[in-house]
């Protein structure tokens, strides 16, 4: 199943992470979510709920802060993020924010 594996050097994409998408932005987002959320994404699919991963609100804020720093964008805590229930939804919303910021 798709995921991130913790290695001695840090976190690395597993070869099955393509279930989330093959583009670099998606892979980067999955990596940040795994690292900052302290989540082993092996066996996680886009439909996996954030609740089932035990991502607490403080973890969620750390994920957002890391994404803002990595991609040099502001990610507002708006209704689109508040309604996210699963990993795929989170990635879709984050990709949308990043792509809009890069266009603007």
Secondary structure, DSSP 8 states (H G I E B T S, - for coil): ---EEEETTEEEE-TTGGGG-SSHHHHHHHHHHHHHTT---TT--TT-BTGGGT--HHHHHHHHHHHHHHHT------HHHHT--BHHHHHHHHHHHHHHHHH-
